[in-house]
Amino acid sequence: MISKDAVILEVVEKHPSTEDVFRNYDDIAGKCIMCHNLFDTLEEFTNIYDIDLDDLITKLNRAKQK
């Protein structure tokens, strides 16, 4: 299970199917998440861009099962 302490780069490396989830947040962030926030934890990332952490984790865990 992906947790709030997971680093974005590690999530995508272990579960490539999660990349699409992060790309969906590019418009909200106003920039490419995969370019600018790879070394942030999920919690740090959601705090920076005021994103619902639980919702993101749910989406990532669903995506990794594909």
N, C-alpha and C positions, 0 to 999 in steps of 0.2 A: 504494500500500500504506500502510495506517495504521501508524504507528510509536509507540514509547513516549513520544516527545516531543510527540505531538499533544495539543492542548488539547481537552477534552471538547466545549465549545461549537463549536469549529471542525469536529470530527468530525461532530456532529449536523447542523450547517448544510450541510456538503458532502454528507453521506450520511444523509438523514432516516430511512432504513430501520434505522439503527443505534440509534435511540431505544429500541426494544424491548429491545435487549441491555442497555442501561443500566438500564432499568426492572426487569429481572430481578435486578439487584443491590441494589435498594431494601431488600429484607428483610435481606440480609446486612449492609448498612450501617446499617440501623435508621432510615433517613431517605430522602427523595427525592433521588437523585443529581442529577437535572436541576435541582433547586432549590438545593442546597447546594454542589455541586462543579463547576459549569460552567467555572470558570477554572483548574481543576487539569489538569495533564498526566495522561496515562494512568498514567505511572510514579508520580506523586505520589498519585493516587487509589488505586492498588493497594497502595501502601505504607501509606497511612492505614488501610485496611480489611483488610489482610492477604489480598489477593486475588491469585491467580496471574496475573501480567502476560501471559505467553505465551498462556494460555488465553483471556483477555479479547481480546487482539489477534486471535487466530484467529477468535473469534466475530464480532468487528467486521468483519474482512475478508470473512468469509462473508456477513454481513448486507448489506454495501454492494453486493454483486454481485446482489442481488435486485431 
